[in-house]
Amino acid sequence: MESNEYLSKNQANDLGLSKEEKKTVREKRDKLLADTDWTMMADVNMEIEKREKYVNYRQELRDITKQKDFPYNVIFPILEV
């Protein structure tokens, strides 16, 4: 944006909301990742298929920010183990 361009009040509010929405979604995503960190430890005894489900779930969580409607309409993955 050039220095001579100004945001309307509504545009500025939208940007602030977007920033807060992004923060909220990322916080939820980060908690879900933290809840499954233990599954990636080398000493965890787990079936290969089950481990792959965790790996895929965690990747889907990291990819949430790539969803088309992020941050307003985010679909969180479901872990089925």
N, C-alpha and C positions, 0 to 999 in steps of 0.2 A: 504494500500500500504506500502510495506516495505521501509525502508530508502534507500536501495541500488537500488530501482527501480526509473527510471526517466521517465518523460513524454516527448514524442516527442513535437516539436514545434506545430504541428497540433493538437495533443491531448490537449495541454494546451490552444490553441485558442478555440477549441471546448468547453472546460469547461467554459471558459470566456463567450462565446456566450450563452451557456446554462444558465448561471447565469443571464445574461442580459435579455434573453428571458423569463425566469421565473419571473423576476422582472416586466417586462412589462405586462405579462399576469395577474399577481397578482394585479398590480395597476388597471388594467381595471376591474377585478373582484371586487376589493374592492370598486371602484366607483359605480358599479352597485348595490352592497349590500347597500352602503350608501344611494343611491337614493331611496331605498325601505325600509329603516329603519323605517320610519314613519308608515308603514303598520303593524308593530308589537307592536305599542303602545297600551296599554290597553284601552285607551279612544277613539280609532278610531272605528267609527260605520261602519261596513262592513258586507256584507252577508258572511255566513260561507263558501260557495263554493268559493267565490272570495278570502277570506283570505287563504284558503287552496292552491289556485293557487300561491299566494305570498310565502307561506311557502315552497311549493315544488320548486318553482323557486329559492328561496334563497338557499335551500339545494343543488340544482344542481350547483349553482355558487360555493358553498364551496367545492363541489366534483370535480371541474375542474382539480385540481392537481392530481387526480387519473386517469385521462384519459390516455389511452395507449400511445399516442404520445405527451403528455405534455412535454415540452412547445411549440413544433414546429407546431403541427397541432391540435389546440384546437377548439372545437365546443362549442360556448356559447349558453346557453339555450335562448329560446324566451319566453317572458312573454305574455301570451294571456289572458287578463282580459277584 
